[in-house]
Amino acid sequence: MEAIILVGGLGTRLRPVVSDIPKAMAPVNGRPFLEYQLAYLKNNGISRVILAVGYKKDSIISHFGNEFLQMEIAYAKEEEPLGTGGAILNALPLVREQQFFILNGDTMFEISLDELQKVYWEKKADLTLALRKVKDISRYGAVTIDDNGRINGFLEKGEAKGKGLINGGIYFGNRKFFEQISYQGKFSFEKEVLEKEYRHKKFYGVGFENYFLDIGIPNDYKRAQHEFKRLGY
């Protein structure tokens, strides 16, 4: 199985505590965050990873090289920022399989990848999304699903509050779906594809309560220093 990890972002919000390195290389207990994420993928049966690199990409390439934990590592290089959508399409030519996973490179979400893939095949979906159950959706924005698990809406931050589901940043889909995306250059996968195409495409969400942490802001990055000690990677 293969996965694309999006690690090309600038990490602007982390600059006060981590400077001059990509967010994915931010040290957690003396190790780059990306090492934890790759170890998680290894444990879930992934054998090949395409890193979609951009900002300060040489620091990632020099650290991981072409293999890590016996997984093959390839690099889709951005010469200018492409956004999440552009980064995925830029990495697509390096993907060998017809189906593959995509992960945000600043989030640890310990779901079962097999479960996400199982729903994809059962529902004959175009895309399955790993959703995190949270007690308060107001700080995140939310994803809504019908009784069958099909995504039927997206809510912006502050539009609703209380318990709900948020986008956990892990997807499973097929090459054909991504090849049909008409956008070029820089664009947001979340805004331009997910939030616009869910009415026409078969997007399904799978809710999980597994460990979830986005290190994108200083407070949560600080939490990782303590919480990741329990992950066992």
N, CA, C and O of each residue as an XYZ file, in Angstrom:
932
protein
N       0.842     -1.194      0.000
C       0.000      0.000      0.000
C       0.881      1.249      0.000
O       2.001      1.251      0.510
N       0.340      2.293     -0.582
C       1.070      3.553     -0.730
C       0.345      4.698     -0.028
O      -0.867      4.654      0.185
N       1.112      5.710      0.319
C       0.538      6.916      0.910
C       1.309      8.141      0.451
O       2.531      8.114      0.308
N       0.561      9.219      0.223
C       1.144     10.548      0.016
C       1.035     11.295      1.334
O      -0.028     11.300      1.955
N       2.118     11.927      1.770
C       2.060     12.806      2.940
C       2.368     14.226      2.489
O       3.379     14.471      1.832
N       1.497     15.154      2.844
C       1.644     16.553      2.447
C       2.518     17.282      3.466
O       2.065     17.605      4.564
N       3.765     17.536      3.097
C       4.717     18.148      4.031
C       5.357     19.409      3.438
O       6.473     19.771      3.811
N       4.661     20.072      2.523
C       5.240     21.220      1.848
C       4.884     22.575      2.423
O       5.345     23.600      1.921
N       4.063     22.596      3.476
C       3.577     23.865      4.012
C       4.650     24.697      4.700
O       5.717     24.195      5.057
N       4.347     25.974      4.879
C       5.301     26.912      5.473
C       5.340     26.839      6.993
O       6.337     27.229      7.600
N       4.279     26.348      7.619
C       4.274     26.259      9.078
C       4.340     27.599      9.768
O       5.016     27.746     10.786
N       3.637     28.586      9.218
C       3.731     29.957      9.714
C       3.365     30.089     11.187
O       4.019     30.825     11.926
N       2.318     29.378     11.619
C       1.851     29.541     13.000
C       2.821     28.955     14.024
O       2.767     29.297     15.206
N       3.710     28.069     13.564
C       4.688     27.478     14.486
C       5.983     28.272     14.568
O       6.857     27.948     15.373
N       6.119     29.309     13.744
C       7.377     30.064     13.673
C       7.865     30.572     15.039
O       9.073     30.588     15.276
N       6.959     30.989     15.950
C       7.467     31.478     17.244
C       8.250     30.435     18.037
O       9.089     30.797     18.862
N       7.991     29.141     17.800
C       8.673     28.103     18.579
C       9.565     27.203     17.727
O      10.479     26.563     18.246
N       9.303     27.152     16.420
C      10.118     26.338     15.517
C      10.402     27.169     14.272
O       9.482     27.498     13.523
N      11.646     27.505     14.051
C      11.972     28.356     12.913
C      12.959     27.676     11.974
O      13.745     26.821     12.383
N      12.898     28.076     10.707
C      13.881     27.670      9.688
C      13.857     26.190      9.330
O      14.801     25.699      8.710
N      12.810     25.467      9.702
C      12.660     24.079      9.270
C      11.203     23.841      8.906
O      10.327     24.549      9.402
N      10.923     22.862      8.053
C       9.523     22.543      7.746
C       8.797     22.060      9.002
O       9.411     21.510      9.917
N       7.500     22.271      9.028
C       6.704     21.854     10.184
C       6.857     20.358     10.466
O       6.903     19.941     11.623
N       6.935     19.559      9.406
C       7.058     18.108      9.575
C       8.358     17.702     10.252
O       8.470     16.595     10.780
N       9.346     18.605     10.236
C      10.642     18.313     10.867
C      10.728     18.889     12.277
O      11.777     18.801     12.914
N       9.653     19.471     12.767
C       9.651     20.030     14.120
C       9.989     18.926     15.125
O       9.362     17.867     15.105
N      10.967     19.158     15.999
C      11.393     18.089     16.908
C      10.373     17.810     18.013
O       9.882     18.718     18.683
N      10.077     16.528     18.174
C       9.232     16.061     19.273
C      10.061     15.048     20.052
O      10.324     13.943     19.577
N      10.469     15.441     21.253
C      11.344     14.600     22.065
C      12.617     14.213     21.310
O      13.085     13.077     21.396
N      13.166     15.177     20.570
C      14.432     14.967     19.887
C      14.342     14.291     18.532
O      15.367     14.023     17.905
N      13.132     14.012     18.074
C      12.942     13.365     16.769
C      11.988     14.200     15.926
O      11.053     14.787     16.471
N      12.196     14.272     14.610
C      11.251     15.002     13.765
C       9.846     14.403     13.849
O       9.689     13.183     13.892
N       8.846     15.250     13.873
C       7.459     14.787     13.902
C       7.192     13.744     12.819
O       6.481     12.768     13.055
N       7.761     13.953     11.636
C       7.499     13.065     10.516
C       7.942     11.631     10.797
O       7.365     10.693     10.246
N       8.945     11.445     11.636
C       9.357     10.082     11.982
C       8.226      9.320     12.671
O       8.022      8.134     12.409
N       7.500      9.994     13.541
C       6.380      9.348     14.229
C       5.289      8.957     13.221
O       4.717      7.869     13.290
N       5.025      9.857     12.305
C       3.975      9.586     11.330
C       4.352      8.427     10.408
O       3.510      7.590     10.084
N       5.600      8.380      9.992
C       6.054      7.285      9.145
C       6.031      5.955      9.902
O       5.706      4.921      9.319
N       6.368      5.969     11.176
C       6.309      4.746     11.978
C       4.870      4.252     12.094
O       4.611      3.050     12.028
N       3.948      5.178     12.266
C       2.524      4.818     12.292
C       2.107      4.159     10.979
O       1.400      3.151     10.998
N       2.529      4.705      9.849
C       2.186      4.126      8.551
C       2.799      2.740      8.387
O       2.152      1.825      7.878
N       4.028      2.591      8.814
C       4.683      1.284      8.756
C       3.866      0.248      9.528
O       3.660     -0.869      9.052
N       3.409      0.620     10.704
C       2.612     -0.286     11.526
C       1.269     -0.614     10.901
O       0.641     -1.607     11.267
N       0.822      0.209      9.961
C      -0.456     -0.006      9.285
C      -0.291     -0.636      7.902
O      -1.231     -0.649      7.107
N       0.898     -1.154      7.617
C       1.088     -1.918      6.398
C       1.485     -1.131      5.169
O       1.488     -1.678      4.066
N       1.824      0.152      5.331
C       2.254      0.949      4.188
C       3.704      0.593      3.848
O       4.555      0.524      4.735
N       3.976      0.369      2.572
C       5.323     -0.022      2.154
C       6.032      1.037      1.311
O       7.241      0.957      1.092
N       5.264      2.038      0.835
C       5.865      3.077     -0.003
C       5.192      4.412      0.292
O       3.966      4.495      0.367
N       5.997      5.449      0.458
C       5.476      6.769      0.806
C       6.023      7.805     -0.161
O       7.218      7.828     -0.454
N       5.130      8.670     -0.660
C       5.542      9.820     -1.465
C       5.412     11.060     -0.588
O       4.310     11.405     -0.162
N       6.522     11.726     -0.317
C       6.497     12.950      0.463
C       6.367     14.134     -0.482
O       7.238     14.371     -1.319
N       5.276     14.874     -0.343
C       5.056     16.078     -1.145
C       5.739     17.236     -0.436
O       5.177     17.835      0.481
N       6.958     17.544     -0.870
C       7.814     18.501     -0.167
C       7.852     19.848     -0.880
O       7.696     19.930     -2.098
N       8.060     20.889     -0.100
C       8.148     22.231     -0.658
C       9.119     23.073      0.138
O      10.320     23.072     -0.133
N       8.600     23.798      1.128
C       9.402     24.697      1.955
C      10.557     23.942      2.627
O      10.337     22.940      3.307
N      11.790     24.432      2.433
C      12.986     23.841      3.040
C      13.042     22.328      2.804
O      13.387     21.555      3.697
N      12.693     21.928      1.576
C      12.571     20.495      1.289
C      13.861     19.716      1.453
O      13.822     18.521      1.743
N      15.003     20.363      1.275
C      16.273     19.644      1.365
C      16.508     19.061      2.755
O      17.181     18.040      2.899
N      15.955     19.706      3.773
C      16.149     19.188      5.131
C      15.405     17.873      5.326
O      15.853     17.007      6.078
N      14.270     17.724      4.652
C      13.517     16.466      4.720
C      14.212     15.390      3.903
O      14.376     14.258      4.359
N      14.619     15.750      2.699
C      15.240     14.773      1.795
C      16.545     14.238      2.374
O      16.813     13.038      2.315
N      17.354     15.135      2.932
C      18.646     14.702      3.470
C      18.476     13.834      4.713
O      19.311     12.971      4.984
N      17.415     14.053      5.460
C      17.202     13.277      6.686
C      16.687     11.865      6.390
O      17.156     10.895      6.985
N      15.730     11.752      5.476
C      15.064     10.465      5.258
C      15.625      9.675      4.076
O      15.541      8.447      4.059
N      16.188     10.360      3.098
C      16.742      9.641      1.959
C      15.687      8.851      1.210
O      14.533      9.275      1.129
N      16.068      7.713      0.663
C      15.165      6.916     -0.170
C      14.495      5.755      0.564
O      13.709      5.014     -0.026
N      14.807      5.600      1.852
C      14.212      4.505      2.616
C      14.184      4.848      4.089
O      15.133      5.423      4.623
N      13.087      4.491      4.745
C      12.972      4.703      6.182
C      12.104      3.590      6.751
O      11.001      3.350      6.259
N      12.587      2.919      7.770
C      11.881      1.780      8.373
C      11.485      0.747      7.321
O      10.403      0.163      7.384
N      12.365      0.535      6.367
C      12.169     -0.423      5.272
C      11.014     -0.037      4.337
O      10.544     -0.860      3.551
N      10.569      1.204      4.427
C       9.596      1.727      3.469
C      10.342      2.523      2.405
O      11.269      3.267      2.724
N       9.949      2.374      1.155
C      10.531      3.183      0.090
C      10.004      4.606      0.194
O       8.808      4.810      0.401
N      10.872      5.579      0.055
C      10.487      6.985      0.121
C      10.778      7.648     -1.225
O      11.896      7.575     -1.735
N       9.759      8.294     -1.793
C       9.922      9.087     -3.015
C       9.528     10.525     -2.696
O       8.865     10.785     -1.692
N       9.940     11.463     -3.560
C       9.702     12.885     -3.284
C       9.048     13.580     -4.476
O       9.551     13.532     -5.599
N       7.931     14.218     -4.208
C       7.288     15.094     -5.183
C       7.640     16.521     -4.781
O       7.159     17.008     -3.758
N       8.459     17.186     -5.555
C       9.041     18.461     -5.163
C       8.252     19.637     -5.741
O       7.958     19.682     -6.935
N       7.918     20.584     -4.868
C       7.280     21.829     -5.278
C       8.347     22.905     -5.414
O       9.163     23.098     -4.513
N       8.338     23.589     -6.518
C       9.253     24.719     -6.677
C       8.625     26.010     -6.173
O       9.326     26.985     -5.900
N       7.305     26.014     -6.053
C       6.584     27.124     -5.440
C       5.373     26.520     -4.737
O       4.933     25.431     -5.107
N       4.823     27.203     -3.728
C       3.721     26.623     -2.965
C       2.515     26.271     -3.851
O       2.077     27.081     -4.668
N       1.990     25.061     -3.677
C       0.895     24.570     -4.509
C      -0.403     24.369     -3.743
O      -1.421     24.018     -4.340
N      -0.386     24.587     -2.428
C      -1.571     24.287     -1.646
C      -1.767     22.783     -1.544
O      -1.045     22.012     -2.177
N      -2.742     22.367     -0.747
C      -2.951     20.931     -0.553
C      -3.394     20.240     -1.837
O      -2.964     19.122     -2.121
N      -4.243     20.893     -2.606
C      -4.710     20.283     -3.847
C      -3.629     20.168     -4.895
O      -3.457     19.112     -5.506
N      -2.901     21.247     -5.108
C      -1.815     21.227     -6.076
C      -0.729     20.238     -5.700
O      -0.126     19.607     -6.568
N      -0.480     20.103     -4.398
C       0.539     19.162     -3.930
C       0.144     17.724     -4.231
O       0.986     16.919     -4.628
N      -1.130     17.396     -4.045
C      -1.603     16.044     -4.351
C      -1.437     15.741     -5.831
O      -0.926     14.682     -6.196
N      -1.862     16.660     -6.683
C      -1.757     16.419     -8.128
C      -0.303     16.354     -8.574
O       0.030     15.611     -9.497
N       0.560     17.124     -7.929
C       1.983     17.090     -8.257
C       2.612     15.749     -7.879
O       3.567     15.305     -8.515
N       2.076     15.110     -6.847
C       2.602     13.822     -6.389
C       2.022     12.641     -7.158
O       2.593     11.551     -7.157
N       0.888     12.860     -7.811
C       0.164     11.756     -8.456
C       1.005     10.947     -9.449
O       0.886      9.722     -9.463
N       1.846     11.566    -10.277
C       2.641     10.768    -11.221
C       3.593      9.774    -10.557
O       4.039      8.825    -11.201
N       3.904      9.979     -9.290
C       4.810      9.078     -8.594
C       4.084      7.902     -7.934
O       4.721      6.951     -7.481
N       2.761      7.970     -7.882
C       1.982      6.895     -7.269
C       1.885      5.723     -8.243
O       1.576      5.914     -9.420
N       2.146      4.524     -7.759
C       2.150      3.339     -8.609
C       0.829      2.566     -8.572
O       0.463      1.911     -9.547
N       0.121      2.643     -7.452
C      -1.103      1.870     -7.277
C      -2.317      2.661     -7.757
O      -2.248      3.877     -7.934
N      -3.424      1.960     -7.965
C      -4.665      2.623     -8.366
C      -5.361      3.281     -7.175
O      -6.053      4.285     -7.341
N      -5.185      2.729     -5.991
C      -5.754      3.307     -4.770
C      -4.627      3.627     -3.802
O      -3.609      2.936     -3.774
N      -4.811      4.677     -3.011
C      -3.746      5.101     -2.101
C      -4.316      6.002     -1.018
O      -5.430      6.511     -1.138
N      -3.539      6.192      0.035
C      -3.901      7.072      1.136
C      -3.234      8.442      0.966
O      -2.196      8.567      0.316
N      -3.846      9.448      1.556
C      -3.268     10.798      1.621
C      -3.367     11.259      3.072
O      -4.406     11.098      3.712
N      -2.285     11.830      3.583
C      -2.276     12.319      4.959
C      -1.727     13.740      5.014
O      -0.816     14.097      4.266
N      -2.298     14.547      5.917
C      -1.706     15.835      6.229
C      -0.451     15.597      7.057
O      -0.449     14.766      7.965
N       0.611     16.324      6.743
C       1.897     16.080      7.374
C       2.105     16.755      8.709
O       3.230     16.791      9.207
N       1.046     17.297      9.310
C       1.194     17.939     10.619
C       0.245     17.343     11.654
O       0.028     17.928     12.715
N      -0.321     16.174     11.340
C      -1.337     15.582     12.205
C      -1.036     14.124     12.507
O      -0.696     13.351     11.610
N      -1.161     13.754     13.767
C      -1.093     12.359     14.156
C      -2.516     11.908     14.498
O      -3.120     12.395     15.454
N      -3.033     10.983     13.716
C      -4.391     10.470     13.910
C      -4.286      8.953     13.797
O      -4.159      8.413     12.699
N      -4.338      8.281     14.924
C      -4.026      6.853     14.973
C      -5.215      5.954     14.628
O      -5.626      5.120     15.434
N      -5.747      6.128     13.456
C      -6.875      5.306     13.033
C      -6.387      3.989     12.439
O      -5.194      3.801     12.204
N      -7.334      3.081     12.202
C      -7.052      1.879     11.431
C      -7.221      2.209      9.949
O      -8.331      2.484      9.492
N      -6.127      2.180      9.209
C      -6.229      2.444      7.772
C      -7.058      1.370      7.075
O      -7.716      1.642      6.071
N      -7.025      0.157      7.606
C      -7.835     -0.919      7.030
C      -9.317     -0.580      7.086
O     -10.058     -0.875      6.148
N      -9.752      0.036      8.176
C     -11.165      0.387      8.322
C     -11.573      1.441      7.296
O     -12.658      1.364      6.718
N     -10.706      2.421      7.071
C     -10.995      3.462      6.086
C     -11.092      2.860      4.688
O     -11.956      3.238      3.897
N     -10.201      1.926      4.395
C     -10.194      1.257      3.100
C     -11.410      0.345      2.941
O     -11.980      0.254      1.854
N     -11.805     -0.321      4.009
C     -12.965     -1.229      3.983
C     -14.236     -0.483      3.596
O     -15.018     -0.962      2.775
N     -14.440      0.681      4.186
C     -15.628      1.473      3.871
C     -15.598      1.940      2.422
O     -16.631      1.972      1.753
N     -14.434      2.295      1.947
C     -14.276      2.711      0.551
C     -14.810      1.636     -0.399
O     -15.568      1.935     -1.321
N     -14.410      0.385     -0.165
C     -14.832     -0.703     -1.052
C     -16.303     -1.047     -0.844
O     -17.011     -1.320     -1.813
N     -16.770     -1.038      0.388
C     -18.171     -1.382      0.661
C     -19.135     -0.391      0.025
O     -20.179     -0.785     -0.495
N     -18.797      0.875      0.062
C     -19.686      1.924     -0.438
C     -19.424      2.265     -1.901
O     -20.125      3.093     -2.483
N     -18.406      1.620     -2.503
C     -18.015      1.973     -3.873
C     -17.815      3.486     -3.970
O     -18.331      4.145     -4.872
N     -17.061      4.005     -3.026
C     -16.880      5.455     -2.882
C     -15.860      6.003     -3.868
O     -15.031      5.271     -4.408
N     -15.943      7.314     -4.087
C     -14.875      8.023     -4.789
C     -13.746      8.360     -3.818
O     -12.574      8.407     -4.190
N     -14.132      8.592     -2.561
C     -13.159      8.996     -1.553
C     -13.748      8.708     -0.177
O     -14.933      8.942      0.061
N     -12.903      8.191      0.738
C     -13.323      8.090      2.132
C     -12.446      9.005      2.974
O     -11.246      9.133      2.728
N     -13.056      9.638      3.967
C     -12.389     10.590      4.843
C     -12.414     10.058      6.267
O     -13.451      9.592      6.738
N     -11.287     10.125      6.953
C     -11.237      9.801      8.375
C     -11.707     11.026      9.157
O     -11.107     12.096      9.062
N     -12.771     10.866      9.920
C     -13.344     11.962     10.687
C     -13.102     11.718     12.171
O     -13.186     10.588     12.651
N     -12.803     12.782     12.880
C     -12.553     12.682     14.321
C     -13.778     13.184     15.083
O     -14.273     14.283     14.833
N     -14.255     12.362     16.012
C     -15.350     12.779     16.881
C     -14.796     13.696     17.969
O     -13.857     13.335     18.678
N     -15.384     14.882     18.093
C     -14.918     15.846     19.103
C     -16.099     16.366     19.909
O     -17.249     16.275     19.479
N     -15.800     16.910     21.082
C     -16.849     17.414     21.968
C     -17.342     18.793     21.557
O     -18.474     19.167     21.864
N     -16.486     19.560     20.855
C     -16.881     20.912     20.447
C     -16.321     21.212     19.068
O     -15.113     21.376     18.899
N     -17.204     21.283     18.088
C     -16.776     21.512     16.709
C     -16.518     22.983     16.402
O     -16.000     23.301     15.332
N     -16.869     23.887     17.318
C     -16.839     25.323     17.016
C     -15.444     25.825     16.658
O     -15.321     26.765     15.874
N     -14.382     25.219     17.216
C     -13.023     25.702     16.951
C     -12.436     25.102     15.682
O     -11.359     25.512     15.250
N     -13.129     24.132     15.074
C     -12.578     23.440     13.920
C     -13.347     23.662     12.620
O     -12.740     23.706     11.550
N     -14.669     23.802     12.691
C     -15.486     23.544     11.522
C     -15.821     22.065     11.538
O     -15.161     21.291     12.231
N     -16.827     21.663     10.792
C     -17.295     20.286     10.927
C     -17.689     19.681      9.598
O     -17.893     20.375      8.602
N     -17.789     18.344      9.618
C     -18.266     17.577      8.477
C     -19.526     16.854      8.921
O     -19.554     16.276     10.007
N     -20.564     16.878      8.102
C     -21.797     16.171      8.448
C     -22.006     15.008      7.485
O     -21.658     15.089      6.306
N     -22.583     13.919      8.009
C     -22.843     12.732      7.206
C     -24.285     12.284      7.413
O     -24.902     12.601      8.430
N     -24.821     11.540      6.433
C     -26.167     10.998      6.587
C     -26.102      9.648      7.300
O     -25.028      9.225      7.727
N     -27.241      8.974      7.432
C     -27.296      7.715      8.172
C     -26.481      6.605      7.514
O     -26.154      5.605      8.153
N     -26.158      6.784      6.245
C     -25.388      5.784      5.513
C     -23.891      6.093      5.517
O     -23.089      5.335      4.971
N     -23.523      7.223      6.143
C     -22.120      7.620      6.207
C     -21.666      8.525      5.080
O     -20.504      8.929      5.036
N     -22.589      8.852      4.153
C     -22.201      9.716      3.044
C     -22.124     11.165      3.509
O     -23.002     11.636      4.231
N     -21.085     11.862      3.098
C     -20.913     13.258      3.489
C     -21.967     14.127      2.808
O     -22.148     14.074      1.591
N     -22.657     14.923      3.616
C     -23.717     15.778      3.061
C     -23.568     17.241      3.473
O     -24.504     18.026      3.315
N     -22.411     17.610      3.994
C     -22.217     19.016      4.298
C     -20.925     19.319      5.031
O     -20.323     18.453      5.666
N     -20.516     20.583      4.921
C     -19.344     21.093      5.635
C     -19.747     22.386      6.332
O     -20.427     23.223      5.737
N     -19.338     22.558      7.581
C     -19.637     23.758      8.346
C     -18.348     24.498      8.656
O     -17.353     23.885      9.043
N     -18.362     25.804      8.489
C     -17.199     26.619      8.808
C     -17.053     26.773     10.323
O     -17.997     26.518     11.070
N     -15.875     27.186     10.769
C     -15.668     27.454     12.185
C     -16.714     28.435     12.686
O     -16.983     29.449     12.042
N     -17.304     28.131     13.837
C     -18.263     29.037     14.444
C     -19.687     28.897     13.950
O     -20.591     29.503     14.523
N     -19.918     28.115     12.900
C     -21.279     27.954     12.384
C     -22.134     27.067     13.279
O     -23.361     27.169     13.270
N     -21.499     26.213     14.038
C     -22.224     25.330     14.950
C     -21.315     25.011     16.127
O     -20.110     25.258     16.078
N     -21.895     24.463     17.180
C     -21.104     24.068     18.340
C     -21.640     22.761     18.896
O     -22.676     22.259     18.458
N     -20.921     22.220     19.865
C     -21.315     20.946     20.447
C     -20.593     19.790     19.791
O     -19.652     19.983     19.022
N     -21.043     18.585     20.101
C     -20.406     17.386     19.587
C     -20.562     17.282     18.072
O     -21.550     17.743     17.500
N     -19.576     16.672     17.442
C     -19.667     16.495     15.995
C     -18.421     15.843     15.439
O     -17.612     15.278     16.174
N     -18.280     15.931     14.122
C     -17.179     15.306     13.401
C     -16.367     16.362     12.673
O     -16.924     17.273     12.060
N     -15.044     16.235     12.741
C     -14.165     17.140     12.010
C     -13.306     16.332     11.039
O     -13.118     15.128     11.214
N     -12.798     16.998     10.030
C     -11.909     16.352      9.071
C     -10.581     16.031      9.763
O      -9.886     16.929     10.240
N     -10.240     14.742      9.810
C      -9.015     14.331     10.487
C      -7.785     14.335      9.603
O      -6.685     14.049     10.075
N      -7.952     14.661      8.305
C      -6.790     14.809      7.430
C      -6.190     13.531      6.906
O      -5.016     13.511      6.538
N      -6.978     12.438      6.860
C      -6.537     11.200      6.218
C      -7.612     10.786      5.221
O      -8.796     10.739      5.555
N      -7.188     10.485      3.984
C      -8.120     10.133      2.912
C      -7.671      8.841      2.226
O      -6.487      8.504      2.212
N      -8.651      8.123      1.655
C      -8.336      6.982      0.797
C      -9.151      7.126     -0.479
O     -10.374      7.258     -0.431
N      -8.469      7.102     -1.621
C      -9.158      7.307     -2.892
C      -8.440      6.626     -4.034
O      -7.482      5.879     -3.837
N      -8.922      6.899     -5.235
C      -8.381      6.236     -6.424
C      -7.827      7.246     -7.417
O      -8.220      8.412     -7.446
N      -6.914      6.760     -8.217
C      -6.222      7.600     -9.190
C      -7.200      8.286    -10.147
O      -7.050      9.471    -10.445
N      -8.199      7.543    -10.627
C      -9.134      8.099    -11.608
C      -9.821      9.349    -11.073
O      -9.972     10.336    -11.793
N     -10.240      9.306     -9.802
C     -10.901     10.464     -9.208
C      -9.987     11.694     -9.241
O     -10.420     12.784     -9.614
N      -8.735     11.514     -8.853
C      -7.822     12.655     -8.790
C      -7.424     13.145    -10.183
O      -7.191     14.339    -10.375
N      -7.347     12.243    -11.145
C      -7.009     12.654    -12.510
C      -8.112     13.487    -13.144
O      -7.861     14.212    -14.107
N      -9.336     13.394    -12.617
C     -10.455     14.155    -13.171
C     -10.591     15.556    -12.569
O     -11.423     16.345    -13.017
N      -9.781     15.867    -11.562
C      -9.823     17.205    -10.969
C      -9.324     18.222    -11.996
O      -8.249     18.048    -12.570
N     -10.090     19.263    -12.223
C      -9.788     20.203    -13.303
C      -8.861     21.339    -12.904
O      -8.338     22.036    -13.773
N      -8.643     21.541    -11.608
C      -7.806     22.650    -11.160
C      -6.339     22.410    -11.521
O      -5.888     21.271    -11.638
N      -5.623     23.492    -11.689
C      -4.196     23.427    -11.951
C      -3.478     24.423    -11.048
O      -4.076     25.380    -10.555
N      -2.183     24.183    -10.841
C      -1.412     25.107    -10.015
C      -1.799     25.018     -8.554
O      -2.079     23.934     -8.041
N      -1.815     26.162     -7.883
C      -2.071     26.218     -6.453
C      -3.565     26.231     -6.162
O      -4.294     27.070     -6.690
N      -4.027     25.297     -5.318
C      -5.419     25.328     -4.863
C      -5.560     24.470     -3.611
O      -4.710     23.633     -3.307
N      -6.644     24.701     -2.901
C      -6.931     23.975     -1.672
C      -7.788     22.753     -1.978
O      -8.872     22.884     -2.545
N      -7.319     21.587     -1.613
C      -8.100     20.369     -1.795
C      -9.381     20.418     -0.969
O     -10.436     19.967     -1.414
N      -9.277     20.967      0.233
C     -10.439     21.023      1.113
C     -11.515     21.958      0.561
O     -12.687     21.588      0.485
N     -11.113     23.164      0.181
C     -12.094     24.164     -0.252
C     -12.609     23.915     -1.662
O     -13.812     24.014     -1.903
N     -11.723     23.595     -2.593
C     -12.096     23.520     -4.003
C     -12.619     22.153     -4.433
O     -13.343     22.049     -5.423
N     -12.259     21.112     -3.699
C     -12.706     19.768     -4.085
C     -13.705     19.214     -3.071
O     -14.856     18.954     -3.421
N     -13.286     19.031     -1.833
C     -14.184     18.426     -0.850
C     -15.467     19.225     -0.664
O     -16.565     18.676     -0.750
N     -15.323     20.525     -0.407
C     -16.490     21.330     -0.062
C     -17.365     21.698     -1.264
O     -18.481     22.185     -1.084
N     -16.878     21.473     -2.478
C     -17.665     21.779     -3.671
C     -18.191     20.534     -4.368
O     -19.239     20.586     -5.010
N     -17.487     19.423     -4.254
C     -17.831     18.242     -5.033
C     -18.617     17.184     -4.271
O     -19.038     16.192     -4.866
N     -18.824     17.368     -2.977
C     -19.483     16.309     -2.208
C     -20.916     16.044     -2.666
O     -21.441     14.949     -2.460
N     -21.546     17.034     -3.282
C     -22.919     16.836     -3.775
C     -22.962     15.933     -5.005
O     -23.978     15.290     -5.270
N     -21.867     15.883     -5.753
C     -21.840     15.151     -7.020
C     -21.024     13.862     -6.944
O     -21.244     12.939     -7.728
N     -20.090     13.797     -6.005
C     -19.223     12.630     -5.866
C     -19.599     11.845     -4.612
O     -20.225     12.370     -3.692
N     -19.206     10.593     -4.600
C     -19.521      9.729     -3.460
C     -18.393      9.797     -2.431
O     -17.459      8.995     -2.436
N     -18.525     10.796     -1.544
C     -17.585     10.960     -0.448
C     -18.215     10.375      0.816
O     -19.338     10.733      1.171
N     -17.509      9.492      1.484
C     -18.008      8.890      2.714
C     -17.065      9.200      3.868
O     -15.847      9.246      3.697
N     -17.643      9.412      5.040
C     -16.852      9.691      6.229
C     -16.924      8.540      7.212
O     -17.968      7.909      7.377
N     -15.808      8.277      7.858
C     -15.734      7.242      8.878
C     -15.304      7.904     10.179
O     -14.213      8.470     10.256
N     -16.146      7.838     11.195
C     -15.848      8.489     12.465
C     -14.981      7.634     13.372
O     -15.224      6.439     13.538
N     -13.968      8.257     13.957
C     -13.057      7.567     14.869
C     -12.910      8.391     16.148
O     -13.101      9.607     16.151
N     -12.569      7.703     17.223
C     -12.271      8.377     18.491
C     -10.815      8.167     18.885
O     -10.437      8.442     20.024
N      -9.999      7.686     17.964
C      -8.592      7.406     18.241
C      -7.811      8.687     18.530
O      -8.290      9.794     18.286
N      -6.604      8.511     19.054
C      -5.747      9.646     19.395
C      -5.581     10.567     18.187
O      -5.346     10.116     17.066
N      -5.711     11.877     18.447
C      -5.646     12.881     17.391
C      -4.934     14.119     17.920
O      -5.277     14.635     18.984
N      -3.942     14.594     17.172
C      -3.276     15.850     17.532
C      -2.699     16.502     16.288
O      -1.948     15.882     15.535
N      -3.059     17.755     16.085
C      -2.508     18.579     15.015
C      -1.476     19.504     15.658
O      -1.812     20.296     16.539
N      -0.220     19.403     15.219
C       0.846     20.182     15.869
C       0.987     21.584     15.289
O       1.991     22.251     15.539
N       0.010     22.041     14.525
C       0.144     23.284     13.775
C       0.199     24.560     14.585
O       0.602     25.598     14.058
N      -0.195     24.521     15.857
C      -0.116     25.723     16.693
C       0.772     25.420     17.896
O       0.869     24.266     18.312
N       1.427     26.446     18.467
C       2.402     26.217     19.546
C       1.879     25.403     20.725
O       2.591     24.531     21.224
N       0.657     25.662     21.182
C       0.147     24.940     22.348
C       0.029     23.445     22.078
O       0.386     22.630     22.928
N      -0.471     23.081     20.894
C      -0.612     21.664     20.576
C       0.742     21.019     20.292
O       0.944     19.842     20.588
N       1.655     21.775     19.728
C       3.018     21.267     19.542
C       3.658     20.963     20.896
O       4.367     19.968     21.048
N       3.407     21.817     21.863
C       3.919     21.590     23.218
C       3.305     20.331     23.813
O       3.994     19.562     24.483
N       2.007     20.112     23.572
C       1.349     18.900     24.072
C       2.010     17.644     23.505
O       2.129     16.635     24.200
N       2.438     17.707     22.249
C       3.033     16.534     21.610
C       4.269     16.049     22.360
O       4.532     14.848     22.409
N       5.025     16.972     22.941
C       6.248     16.589     23.640
C       5.966     15.596     24.767
O       6.789     14.730     25.062
N       4.813     15.727     25.383
C       4.441     14.829     26.474
C       3.635     13.633     25.962
O       3.901     12.490     26.334
N       2.665     13.904     25.121
C       1.734     12.855     24.722
C       2.356     11.808     23.811
O       1.963     10.642     23.848
N       3.330     12.213     22.988
C       3.916     11.264     22.047
C       4.769     10.199     22.772
O       5.076      9.155     22.197
N       5.140     10.465     24.011
C       5.900      9.466     24.766
C       5.084      8.191     24.974
O       5.637      7.115     25.205
N       3.770      8.330     24.889
C       2.891      7.172     25.111
C       2.542      6.430     23.838
O       1.881      5.392     23.886
N       2.978      6.949     22.694
C       2.572      6.340     21.427
C       3.339      5.072     21.107
O       2.817      4.190     20.426
N       4.554      4.967     21.581
C       5.325      3.755     21.376
C       6.031      3.625     20.044
O       6.417      2.525     19.649
N       6.204      4.742     19.344
C       6.924      4.689     18.060
C       8.389      5.019     18.260
O       9.157      5.026     17.298
